[in-house]
Amino acid sequence: MTLDAIIIGGGHNGLVCANYMAMAGMKVRVLERRGVVGGAAVTEEFHPGFRNSVASYTVSLLDPKVIKDLELYKYGLTVLERIVNNFWPHPDGNFLAFPMGSEKLKAEIALFSQKDADALDRYSRDIEMVAEIMRELLLQTPPNVGGGLRDIFKAAKIGNRLRKLSLEDERIFMDIFTKSVSDFLDFYFENDFVKAAFAFDGVVGNYADTKTLGSAYVLMHHVIGEVNGKKGLWGHAVGGMGAITQAMAKSAIEKGVEIEVDSPVRKVVVQNNKAVGVLLENGEEVRAKNIVSNLNPSLLFNKMVDPEYLPEDFSRRMKHYKSGSGTFRMNVALKEMPKFTCLQKQERATEGHLTAGIVMAPTMAYLDKTFSDAKAFGWSKEPIVEMLIPSTLDDSLAPEGQHVASLFCQQFDQNVDWEEHRDAAAETILNVVETHAPGFKKLIVGRQVLSPLDLEEKFGLTGGDIMHGHLSLDQMFSARPMLGYGNYRSPIKGLYMCGSGTHPGGGVTGAPGHNAAHEIIRDN
């Protein structure tokens, strides 16, 4: 059988791409380096009896169209909603929570600033206005620079959409793409705790501080999602994030897609400037009409394609493609539920707070110091820690009465010798949690530690970058990964990209896989 396409990497975007191509009648094979598909969206047993989402850890950005088209609910996906989105413990024993519902959120913010509570409607309206435009663009191929008449019309259509905005809305749109998250939030809020809570989304997966230009867009990138049709909500996939990719794999297999695990690819085979196959690490060569990469673009072009097949300017720029999200991940097995001081001290209702993202980064100064310390010392002694306890919603992850916790942490420099400093950094993270939940460390019966180096070696995340490249202005939209190749194609005919290093970027969205598949189908 002649293969129409080989997909390198069985992460979620590769599986989405395979599904859509198979729907169009193409013969597709997915080659995955690890022994399980899913990329960074996998669930694994990390301690006997304890399972958790190992890297990606929460649901919101997965596109509703992808869910519907791939029939993911039919193949076993169930997503539970958080009762409270996030809450932030404070050093004085107080806390700020973001419950669902605008009136409840206003009441919570009013405890810290009535002025900020009054500003919430305007902020929410402005954010949603830009988010709605972004949602329209998520499942569209960006206009490609130098792409010809079709791309000119596409750019004009987007321009017409933006011209319908009022002048002030145009300014807000520009603010999102050019300002720091700190400057952007100053338009709305005055209280430091409130600003820090909103600013957190501007540094998630972003090796930067709140004053870094472009970090306002990173905030926007994290608020465009939805769960079960409810915009802005975050949720939990029952069975962990692996439930998403297992459903995608089942959907693909039923459509005739071949999925091969333990099949690492060494290089892309090119003949006459046309990608014709791949060479596996075991020496086997597999051929297909199209080769599709779900990898970080820098990994693909700097490691798997011989430089002689690439234009000099392209190679030069790809060698400077920016990766590194400053991320450190831990999963811990707990013999019982941790007790947070702030929840025990307060008289106000705390139902659902332990289903939330528990963010240990209370102020703007705290967020900024983690980055300056990382630049100076490799990581901060007080890093940003977001804890999720998914077993509060999903009892399939741990033995009865026990729990698992995800610790998503920022900022950790990728250039540290992590073989030497991994355990010390992990202890620093646990110490932060201990300050808010005394006795936490004594509850730990097992743990999994993933430094930036481990994230790279285990999941192929270059520099530990969960986004497959910085979400900066020079690596976004038509410029992701590079101007002239923002349309999922490459300088080599028949070689495509479908991963998070293409528009619209990182997160478990499925959008890059969706968009790439439609371009490949169009070319074939």
C-alpha positions as a Python dict, from the first residue, in 0.01 Angstrom:
ca = {
    (1, 'M'): (0, 0, 0),
    (2, 'T'): (132, 343, -97),
    (3, 'L'): (111, 584, 193),
    (4, 'D'): (-25, 931, 127),
    (5, 'A'): (130, 1071, 443),
    (6, 'I'): (363, 991, 730),
    (7, 'I'): (322, 1197, 1046),
    (8, 'I'): (630, 1229, 1265),
    (9, 'G'): (513, 1237, 1627),
    (10, 'G'): (190, 1108, 1776),
    (11, 'G'): (111, 1405, 1995),
    (12, 'H'): (-238, 1551, 1991),
    (13, 'N'): (-183, 1771, 1684),
    (14, 'G'): (-39, 1479, 1488),
    (15, 'L'): (-342, 1268, 1577),
    (16, 'V'): (-581, 1549, 1481),
    (17, 'C'): (-403, 1597, 1150),
    (18, 'A'): (-415, 1222, 1081),
    (19, 'N'): (-790, 1213, 1151),
    (20, 'Y'): (-874, 1490, 908),
    (21, 'M'): (-653, 1350, 632),
    (22, 'A'): (-811, 1007, 679),
    (23, 'M'): (-1156, 1166, 654),
    (24, 'A'): (-1047, 1290, 311),
    (25, 'G'): (-958, 936, 206),
    (26, 'M'): (-580, 958, 255),
    (27, 'K'): (-372, 663, 375),
    (28, 'V'): (-186, 785, 683),
    (29, 'R'): (70, 637, 920),
    (30, 'V'): (170, 800, 1250),
    (31, 'L'): (519, 725, 1380),
    (32, 'E'): (566, 784, 1752),
    (33, 'R'): (904, 768, 1926),
    (34, 'R'): (766, 664, 2265),
    (35, 'G'): (573, 351, 2355),
    (36, 'V'): (245, 543, 2381),
    (37, 'V'): (81, 808, 2165),
    (38, 'G'): (-21, 1144, 2302),
    (39, 'G'): (301, 1347, 2316),
    (40, 'A'): (286, 1569, 2623),
    (41, 'A'): (-88, 1495, 2669),
    (42, 'V'): (-55, 1154, 2833),
    (43, 'T'): (-163, 985, 3156),
    (44, 'E'): (86, 752, 3323),
    (45, 'E'): (125, 566, 3649),
    (46, 'F'): (416, 747, 3814),
    (47, 'H'): (392, 564, 4150),
    (48, 'P'): (219, 231, 4221),
    (49, 'G'): (-156, 295, 4222),
    (50, 'F'): (-122, 665, 4132),
    (51, 'R'): (-184, 799, 3780),
    (52, 'N'): (-174, 1154, 3654),
    (53, 'S'): (-144, 1376, 3350),
    (54, 'V'): (233, 1379, 3322),
    (55, 'A'): (300, 1705, 3136),
    (56, 'S'): (-9, 1882, 2994),
    (57, 'Y'): (-248, 1890, 3287),
    (58, 'T'): (-572, 2080, 3225),
    (59, 'V'): (-840, 2133, 2959),
    (60, 'S'): (-983, 2450, 2808),
    (61, 'L'): (-816, 2526, 2477),
    (62, 'L'): (-921, 2205, 2297),
    (63, 'D'): (-1124, 2338, 2005),
    (64, 'P'): (-1497, 2250, 2005),
    (65, 'K'): (-1491, 2182, 1630),
    (66, 'V'): (-1211, 1928, 1676),
    (67, 'I'): (-1405, 1760, 1957),
    (68, 'K'): (-1715, 1741, 1738),
    (69, 'D'): (-1547, 1636, 1411),
    (70, 'L'): (-1341, 1360, 1575),
    (71, 'E'): (-1637, 1250, 1791),
    (72, 'L'): (-1413, 1247, 2097),
    (73, 'Y'): (-1703, 1203, 2340),
    (74, 'K'): (-1805, 891, 2147),
    (75, 'Y'): (-1452, 755, 2196),
    (76, 'G'): (-1452, 801, 2571),
    (77, 'L'): (-1370, 1164, 2647),
    (78, 'T'): (-1548, 1323, 2943),
    (79, 'V'): (-1453, 1669, 3067),
    (80, 'L'): (-1554, 1783, 3417),
    (81, 'E'): (-1576, 2153, 3498),
    (82, 'R'): (-1387, 2315, 3779),
    (83, 'I'): (-1618, 2469, 4036),
    (84, 'V'): (-1363, 2747, 4094),
    (85, 'N'): (-1119, 2836, 3817),
    (86, 'N'): (-822, 2941, 4034),
    (87, 'F'): (-738, 3065, 4379),
    (88, 'W'): (-431, 3241, 4516),
    (89, 'P'): (-319, 3185, 4879),
    (90, 'H'): (-162, 3495, 5035),
    (91, 'P'): (122, 3511, 5289),
    (92, 'D'): (-106, 3670, 5552),
    (93, 'G'): (-344, 3373, 5545),
    (94, 'N'): (-600, 3540, 5321),
    (95, 'F'): (-673, 3434, 4962),
    (96, 'L'): (-823, 3558, 4636),
    (97, 'A'): (-1045, 3320, 4439),
    (98, 'F'): (-1183, 3332, 4087),
    (99, 'P'): (-1518, 3150, 4115),
    (100, 'M'): (-1738, 3091, 3813),
    (101, 'G'): (-1994, 3363, 3744),
    (102, 'S'): (-1925, 3735, 3704),
    (103, 'E'): (-2123, 3844, 4012),
    (104, 'K'): (-1942, 3596, 4235),
    (105, 'L'): (-1609, 3709, 4090),
    (106, 'K'): (-1696, 4074, 4147),
    (107, 'A'): (-1782, 4002, 4510),
    (108, 'E'): (-1448, 3827, 4557),
    (109, 'I'): (-1249, 4108, 4397),
    (110, 'A'): (-1443, 4367, 4600),
    (111, 'L'): (-1289, 4219, 4915),
    (112, 'F'): (-962, 4367, 4788),
    (113, 'S'): (-1078, 4668, 4585),
    (114, 'Q'): (-1427, 4794, 4505),
    (115, 'K'): (-1281, 5000, 4223),
    (116, 'D'): (-1135, 4684, 4068),
    (117, 'A'): (-1465, 4502, 4109),
    (118, 'D'): (-1637, 4789, 3929),
    (119, 'A'): (-1377, 4765, 3648),
    (120, 'L'): (-1437, 4394, 3592),
    (121, 'D'): (-1723, 4438, 3345),
    (122, 'R'): (-1512, 4664, 3122),
    (123, 'Y'): (-1213, 4431, 3143),
    (124, 'S'): (-1425, 4124, 3065),
    (125, 'R'): (-1593, 4302, 2774),
    (126, 'D'): (-1258, 4409, 2623),
    (127, 'I'): (-1097, 4069, 2668),
    (128, 'E'): (-1397, 3890, 2519),
    (129, 'M'): (-1402, 4128, 2221),
    (130, 'V'): (-1045, 4038, 2130),
    (131, 'A'): (-1095, 3672, 2223),
    (132, 'E'): (-1386, 3646, 1981),
    (133, 'I'): (-1167, 3773, 1697),
    (134, 'M'): (-894, 3528, 1796),
    (135, 'R'): (-1140, 3238, 1801),
    (136, 'E'): (-1234, 3325, 1442),
    (137, 'L'): (-866, 3301, 1342),
    (138, 'L'): (-775, 2982, 1530),
    (139, 'L'): (-897, 2743, 1261),
    (140, 'Q'): (-775, 2951, 968),
    (141, 'T'): (-441, 2930, 790),
    (142, 'P'): (-277, 3272, 826),
    (143, 'P'): (-214, 3472, 508),
    (144, 'N'): (133, 3370, 395),
    (145, 'V'): (384, 3642, 310),
    (146, 'G'): (463, 3608, -62),
    (147, 'G'): (181, 3357, -101),
    (148, 'G'): (6, 3519, -397),
    (149, 'L'): (-347, 3636, -471),
    (150, 'R'): (-523, 3389, -238),
    (151, 'D'): (-326, 3513, 60),
    (152, 'I'): (-380, 3877, -37),
    (153, 'F'): (-756, 3819, -30),
    (154, 'K'): (-724, 3638, 303),
    (155, 'A'): (-529, 3930, 455),
    (156, 'A'): (-787, 4174, 318),
    (157, 'K'): (-1069, 3973, 476),
    (158, 'I'): (-897, 3988, 815),
    (159, 'G'): (-834, 4358, 765),
    (160, 'N'): (-1202, 4416, 690),
    (161, 'R'): (-1293, 4233, 1010),
    (162, 'L'): (-1068, 4462, 1213),
    (163, 'R'): (-1193, 4776, 1034),
    (164, 'K'): (-1539, 4707, 1174),
    (165, 'L'): (-1404, 4776, 1522),
    (166, 'S'): (-1441, 5114, 1687),
    (167, 'L'): (-1126, 5320, 1724),
    (168, 'E'): (-1103, 5232, 2094),
    (169, 'D'): (-1148, 4862, 2020),
    (170, 'E'): (-868, 4886, 1764),
    (171, 'R'): (-650, 5035, 2037),
    (172, 'I'): (-738, 4750, 2274),
    (173, 'F'): (-661, 4496, 2003),
    (174, 'M'): (-322, 4662, 1950),
    (175, 'D'): (-261, 4671, 2327),
    (176, 'I'): (-305, 4294, 2351),
    (177, 'F'): (-44, 4228, 2085),
    (178, 'T'): (218, 4485, 2182),
    (179, 'K'): (201, 4563, 2553),
    (180, 'S'): (329, 4384, 2859),
    (181, 'V'): (66, 4217, 3072),
    (182, 'S'): (157, 4461, 3351),
    (183, 'D'): (93, 4769, 3136),
    (184, 'F'): (-226, 4620, 2994),
    (185, 'L'): (-374, 4541, 3336),
    (186, 'D'): (-290, 4891, 3462),
    (187, 'F'): (-573, 5017, 3239),
    (188, 'Y'): (-821, 4831, 3457),
    (189, 'F'): (-697, 4738, 3804),
    (190, 'E'): (-513, 4896, 4096),
    (191, 'N'): (-485, 4626, 4365),
    (192, 'D'): (-163, 4428, 4348),
    (193, 'F'): (-322, 4095, 4444),
    (194, 'V'): (-591, 4139, 4179),
    (195, 'K'): (-346, 4239, 3908),
    (196, 'A'): (-117, 3946, 3992),
    (197, 'A'): (-407, 3703, 3964),
    (198, 'F'): (-488, 3817, 3611),
    (199, 'A'): (-120, 3854, 3518),
    (200, 'F'): (-47, 3489, 3599),
    (201, 'D'): (-184, 3384, 3258),
    (202, 'G'): (70, 3616, 3095),
    (203, 'V'): (366, 3418, 3228),
    (204, 'V'): (231, 3061, 3200),
    (205, 'G'): (459, 2880, 2959),
    (206, 'N'): (634, 3211, 2901),
    (207, 'Y'): (992, 3261, 3019),
    (208, 'A'): (935, 3627, 3097),
    (209, 'D'): (820, 3868, 3364),
    (210, 'T'): (504, 4078, 3368),
    (211, 'K'): (689, 4373, 3212),
    (212, 'T'): (797, 4182, 2901),
    (213, 'L'): (646, 4327, 2584),
    (214, 'G'): (404, 4083, 2425),
    (215, 'S'): (311, 3909, 2749),
    (216, 'A'): (-39, 4059, 2725),
    (217, 'Y'): (-95, 3832, 2425),
    (218, 'V'): (12, 3528, 2628),
    (219, 'L'): (-265, 3616, 2875),
    (220, 'M'): (-509, 3631, 2583),
    (221, 'H'): (-386, 3295, 2451),
    (222, 'H'): (-490, 3134, 2778),
    (223, 'V'): (-841, 3283, 2801),
    (224, 'I'): (-981, 3199, 2456),
    (225, 'G'): (-1084, 2846, 2551),
    (226, 'E'): (-1401, 2686, 2683),
    (227, 'V'): (-1529, 2372, 2851),
    (228, 'N'): (-1860, 2211, 2757),
    (229, 'G'): (-1960, 2526, 2570),
    (230, 'K'): (-1882, 2761, 2860),
    (231, 'K'): (-1625, 3021, 2756),
    (232, 'G'): (-1330, 3097, 2980),
    (233, 'L'): (-1375, 2785, 3192),
    (234, 'W'): (-1108, 2525, 3271),
    (235, 'G'): (-1176, 2157, 3331),
    (236, 'H'): (-1042, 1808, 3390),
    (237, 'A'): (-1044, 1519, 3144),
    (238, 'V'): (-1158, 1209, 3333),
    (239, 'G'): (-864, 970, 3327),
    (240, 'G'): (-621, 1257, 3274),
    (241, 'M'): (-501, 1429, 2958),
    (242, 'G'): (-421, 1092, 2808),
    (243, 'A'): (-796, 1040, 2775),
    (244, 'I'): (-799, 1313, 2509),
    (245, 'T'): (-524, 1162, 2297),
    (246, 'Q'): (-647, 805, 2345),
    (247, 'A'): (-987, 916, 2213),
    (248, 'M'): (-812, 1085, 1920),
    (249, 'A'): (-615, 768, 1848),
    (250, 'K'): (-927, 548, 1861),
    (251, 'S'): (-1101, 785, 1623),
    (252, 'A'): (-805, 777, 1383),
    (253, 'I'): (-768, 399, 1389),
    (254, 'E'): (-1136, 354, 1306),
    (255, 'K'): (-1076, 574, 1000),
    (256, 'G'): (-791, 350, 886),
    (257, 'V'): (-492, 542, 1025),
    (258, 'E'): (-193, 325, 1114),
    (259, 'I'): (-25, 416, 1443),
    (260, 'E'): (317, 276, 1521),
    (261, 'V'): (478, 336, 1860),
    (262, 'D'): (844, 275, 1948),
    (263, 'S'): (927, 410, 1602),
    (264, 'P'): (1169, 702, 1643),
    (265, 'V'): (1254, 892, 1324),
    (266, 'R'): (1618, 981, 1260),
    (267, 'K'): (1584, 1199, 950),
    (268, 'V'): (1361, 1311, 666),
    (269, 'V'): (1456, 1158, 331),
    (270, 'V'): (1472, 1419, 53),
    (271, 'Q'): (1521, 1363, -318),
    (272, 'N'): (1519, 1639, -581),
    (273, 'N'): (1402, 1887, -315),
    (274, 'K'): (1100, 1667, -242),
    (275, 'A'): (1037, 1489, 88),
    (276, 'V'): (983, 1126, -3),
    (277, 'G'): (1010, 940, 327),
    (278, 'V'): (1172, 904, 667),
    (279, 'L'): (1462, 702, 800),
    (280, 'L'): (1394, 537, 1135),
    (281, 'E'): (1652, 495, 1410),
    (282, 'N'): (1658, 120, 1337),
    (283, 'G'): (1768, 188, 979),
    (284, 'E'): (1432, 119, 816),
    (285, 'E'): (1317, 363, 550),
    (286, 'V'): (946, 434, 508),
    (287, 'R'): (819, 624, 206),
    (288, 'A'): (510, 839, 150),
    (289, 'K'): (385, 1115, -78),
    (290, 'N'): (381, 1366, 207),
    (291, 'I'): (580, 1397, 529),
    (292, 'V'): (419, 1587, 816),
    (293, 'S'): (610, 1693, 1127),
    (294, 'N'): (445, 1737, 1466),
    (295, 'L'): (779, 1841, 1619),
    (296, 'N'): (920, 2173, 1733),
    (297, 'P'): (1031, 2335, 1404),
    (298, 'S'): (1386, 2379, 1534),
    (299, 'L'): (1409, 2006, 1610),
    (300, 'L'): (1283, 1920, 1262),
    (301, 'F'): (1499, 2153, 1056),
    (302, 'N'): (1813, 2163, 1274),
    (303, 'K'): (1831, 1790, 1348),
    (304, 'M'): (1626, 1587, 1098),
    (305, 'V'): (1678, 1763, 766),
    (306, 'D'): (2018, 1782, 597),
    (307, 'P'): (2114, 2152, 568),
    (308, 'E'): (2194, 2114, 196),
    (309, 'Y'): (1819, 2089, 125),
    (310, 'L'): (1732, 2416, 299),
    (311, 'P'): (1779, 2776, 178),
    (312, 'E'): (2065, 2945, 360),
    (313, 'D'): (1848, 3227, 500),
    (314, 'F'): (1592, 2976, 627),
    (315, 'S'): (1860, 2769, 804),
    (316, 'R'): (2021, 3077, 955),
    (317, 'R'): (1692, 3195, 1101),
    (318, 'M'): (1583, 2850, 1215),
    (319, 'K'): (1905, 2816, 1412),
    (320, 'H'): (1786, 3121, 1609),
    (321, 'Y'): (1425, 3009, 1654),
    (322, 'K'): (1342, 3091, 2016),
    (323, 'S'): (1235, 2810, 2248),
    (324, 'G'): (1225, 2770, 2626),
    (325, 'S'): (916, 2824, 2840),
    (326, 'G'): (1088, 2818, 3181),
    (327, 'T'): (872, 2524, 3287),
    (328, 'F'): (937, 2263, 3557),
    (329, 'R'): (679, 1987, 3621),
    (330, 'M'): (622, 1760, 3917),
    (331, 'N'): (360, 1498, 3996),
    (332, 'V'): (320, 1386, 4356),
    (333, 'A'): (131, 1100, 4519),
    (334, 'L'): (-32, 1202, 4849),
    (335, 'K'): (-160, 980, 5127),
    (336, 'E'): (-427, 1236, 5213),
    (337, 'M'): (-557, 1578, 5114),
    (338, 'P'): (-326, 1870, 5199),
    (339, 'K'): (-464, 2140, 5426),
    (340, 'F'): (-415, 2499, 5312),
    (341, 'T'): (-389, 2749, 5594),
    (342, 'C'): (-583, 3016, 5407),
    (343, 'L'): (-886, 2791, 5357),
    (344, 'Q'): (-896, 2692, 5722),
    (345, 'K'): (-859, 3047, 5857),
    (346, 'Q'): (-1127, 3219, 5646),
    (347, 'E'): (-1495, 3223, 5732),
    (348, 'R'): (-1616, 3273, 5374),
    (349, 'A'): (-1723, 2973, 5164),
    (350, 'T'): (-1446, 2759, 5020),
    (351, 'E'): (-1647, 2486, 4848),
    (352, 'G'): (-1475, 2376, 4528),
    (353, 'H'): (-1152, 2563, 4589),
    (354, 'L'): (-946, 2242, 4595),
    (355, 'T'): (-1075, 2156, 4246),
    (356, 'A'): (-920, 2482, 4125),
    (357, 'G'): (-576, 2577, 4011),
    (358, 'I'): (-403, 2673, 4337),
    (359, 'V'): (-158, 2943, 4231),
    (360, 'M'): (124, 3026, 4468),
    (361, 'A'): (238, 3362, 4328),
    (362, 'P'): (43, 3635, 4511),
    (363, 'T'): (186, 3965, 4383),
    (364, 'M'): (330, 4129, 4071),
    (365, 'A'): (664, 4163, 4246),
    (366, 'Y'): (662, 3790, 4321),
    (367, 'L'): (593, 3708, 3955),
    (368, 'D'): (872, 3937, 3838),
    (369, 'K'): (1128, 3820, 4092),
    (370, 'T'): (1093, 3458, 3983),
    (371, 'F'): (1211, 3561, 3637),
    (372, 'S'): (1495, 3791, 3750),
    (373, 'D'): (1618, 3520, 3987),
    (374, 'A'): (1603, 3260, 3709),
    (375, 'K'): (1808, 3484, 3482),
    (376, 'A'): (2064, 3540, 3758),
    (377, 'F'): (2072, 3205, 3940),
    (378, 'G'): (1890, 2950, 3723),
    (379, 'W'): (1571, 2947, 3931),
    (380, 'S'): (1409, 3133, 4217),
    (381, 'K'): (1402, 3018, 4575),
    (382, 'E'): (1033, 3114, 4559),
    (383, 'P'): (916, 3001, 4214),
    (384, 'I'): (567, 3029, 4071),
    (385, 'V'): (378, 2709, 4158),
    (386, 'E'): (36, 2614, 4028),
    (387, 'M'): (-105, 2306, 4196),
    (388, 'L'): (-396, 2100, 4071),
    (389, 'I'): (-542, 1809, 4267),
    (390, 'P'): (-737, 1632, 3990),
    (391, 'S'): (-831, 1343, 4218),
    (392, 'T'): (-1078, 1583, 4383),
    (393, 'L'): (-1284, 1543, 4064),
    (394, 'D'): (-1163, 1207, 3935),
    (395, 'D'): (-1123, 919, 4181),
    (396, 'S'): (-978, 692, 3910),
    (397, 'L'): (-636, 851, 3956),
    (398, 'A'): (-549, 742, 4311),
    (399, 'P'): (-641, 480, 4571),
    (400, 'E'): (-946, 558, 4781),
    (401, 'G'): (-886, 840, 5026),
    (402, 'Q'): (-555, 933, 4862),
    (403, 'H'): (-472, 1194, 4601),
    (404, 'V'): (-246, 1302, 4317),
    (405, 'A'): (-128, 1657, 4260),
    (406, 'S'): (21, 1828, 3956),
    (407, 'L'): (275, 2100, 4022),
    (408, 'F'): (327, 2329, 3724),
    (409, 'C'): (612, 2564, 3800),
    (410, 'Q'): (783, 2871, 3649),
    (411, 'Q'): (1059, 3018, 3602),
    (412, 'F'): (1346, 2770, 3547),
    (413, 'D'): (1627, 2844, 3303),
    (414, 'Q'): (1674, 2570, 3044),
    (415, 'N'): (2053, 2620, 3046),
    (416, 'V'): (2103, 2499, 3403),
    (417, 'D'): (2281, 2164, 3453),
    (418, 'W'): (1958, 1990, 3548),
    (419, 'E'): (2119, 1652, 3603),
    (420, 'E'): (2300, 1811, 3896),
    (421, 'H'): (2032, 2051, 4023),
    (422, 'R'): (1705, 1867, 3954),
    (423, 'D'): (1647, 1751, 4312),
    (424, 'A'): (1743, 2084, 4466),
    (425, 'A'): (1492, 2265, 4243),
    (426, 'A'): (1224, 2009, 4329),
    (427, 'E'): (1284, 2068, 4700),
    (428, 'T'): (1251, 2442, 4644),
    (429, 'I'): (912, 2387, 4481),
    (430, 'L'): (791, 2166, 4765),
    (431, 'N'): (905, 2429, 5016),
    (432, 'V'): (680, 2687, 4849),
    (433, 'V'): (380, 2455, 4884),
    (434, 'E'): (478, 2380, 5244),
    (435, 'T'): (454, 2749, 5337),
    (436, 'H'): (87, 2751, 5234),
    (437, 'A'): (-3, 2395, 5335),
    (438, 'P'): (208, 2300, 5640),
    (439, 'G'): (279, 1928, 5655),
    (440, 'F'): (246, 1887, 5278),
    (441, 'K'): (586, 1723, 5236),
    (442, 'K'): (502, 1457, 5497),
    (443, 'L'): (201, 1353, 5287),
    (444, 'I'): (413, 1264, 4984),
    (445, 'V'): (450, 891, 4918),
    (446, 'G'): (588, 920, 4563),
    (447, 'R'): (689, 1183, 4313),
    (448, 'Q'): (789, 1239, 3951),
    (449, 'V'): (1026, 1526, 3871),
    (450, 'L'): (1054, 1672, 3521),
    (451, 'S'): (1305, 1953, 3472),
    (452, 'P'): (1332, 2139, 3138),
    (453, 'L'): (1592, 1878, 3038),
    (454, 'D'): (1359, 1591, 3127),
    (455, 'L'): (1073, 1750, 2935),
    (456, 'E'): (1300, 1768, 2631),
    (457, 'E'): (1431, 1413, 2661),
    (458, 'K'): (1096, 1250, 2748),
    (459, 'F'): (863, 1442, 2517),
    (460, 'G'): (1088, 1607, 2260),
    (461, 'L'): (1001, 1955, 2394),
    (462, 'T'): (1306, 2154, 2280),
    (463, 'G'): (1446, 2344, 2577),
    (464, 'G'): (1153, 2207, 2777),
    (465, 'D'): (929, 2445, 2582),
    (466, 'I'): (565, 2341, 2625),
    (467, 'M'): (463, 2585, 2348),
    (468, 'H'): (707, 2456, 2079),
    (469, 'G'): (854, 2806, 2062),
    (470, 'H'): (804, 3147, 2222),
    (471, 'L'): (467, 3315, 2167),
    (472, 'S'): (638, 3642, 2076),
    (473, 'L'): (541, 3885, 1801),
    (474, 'D'): (818, 3758, 1572),
    (475, 'Q'): (691, 3398, 1611),
    (476, 'M'): (314, 3442, 1583),
    (477, 'F'): (40, 3414, 1321),
    (478, 'S'): (194, 3446, 970),
    (479, 'A'): (541, 3447, 1130),
    (480, 'R'): (499, 3116, 1312),
    (481, 'P'): (748, 2960, 1279),
    (482, 'M'): (884, 3207, 1019),
    (483, 'L'): (758, 3463, 771),
    (484, 'G'): (702, 3294, 437),
    (485, 'Y'): (622, 2959, 600),
    (486, 'G'): (324, 3043, 819),
    (487, 'N'): (100, 2821, 605),
    (488, 'Y'): (216, 2482, 747),
    (489, 'R'): (446, 2424, 450),
    (490, 'S'): (827, 2428, 436),
    (491, 'P'): (1101, 2506, 182),
    (492, 'I'): (1095, 2138, 83),
    (493, 'K'): (806, 2024, -131),
    (494, 'G'): (593, 1762, 41),
    (495, 'L'): (726, 1844, 390),
    (496, 'Y'): (467, 2001, 618),
    (497, 'M'): (438, 2113, 982),
    (498, 'C'): (134, 2046, 1201),
    (499, 'G'): (259, 2105, 1556),
    (500, 'S'): (237, 2386, 1810),
    (501, 'G'): (531, 2561, 1642),
    (502, 'T'): (274, 2671, 1383),
    (503, 'H'): (-32, 2896, 1417),
    (504, 'P'): (-202, 2935, 1662),
    (505, 'G'): (69, 2805, 1895),
    (506, 'G'): (86, 2595, 2209),
    (507, 'G'): (-168, 2436, 2437),
    (508, 'V'): (-382, 2132, 2375),
    (509, 'T'): (-595, 2295, 2104),
    (510, 'G'): (-580, 2063, 1803),
    (511, 'A'): (-596, 2375, 1584),
    (512, 'P'): (-253, 2341, 1418),
    (513, 'G'): (-331, 1979, 1328),
    (514, 'H'): (-671, 2080, 1191),
    (515, 'N'): (-532, 2364, 980),
    (516, 'A'): (-231, 2172, 849),
    (517, 'A'): (-449, 1881, 739),
    (518, 'H'): (-669, 2112, 533),
    (519, 'E'): (-363, 2259, 356),
    (520, 'I'): (-221, 1912, 285),
    (521, 'I'): (-556, 1792, 150),
    (522, 'R'): (-574, 2102, -70),
    (523, 'D'): (-229, 2028, -217),
    (524, 'N'): (-316, 1666, -287),
}
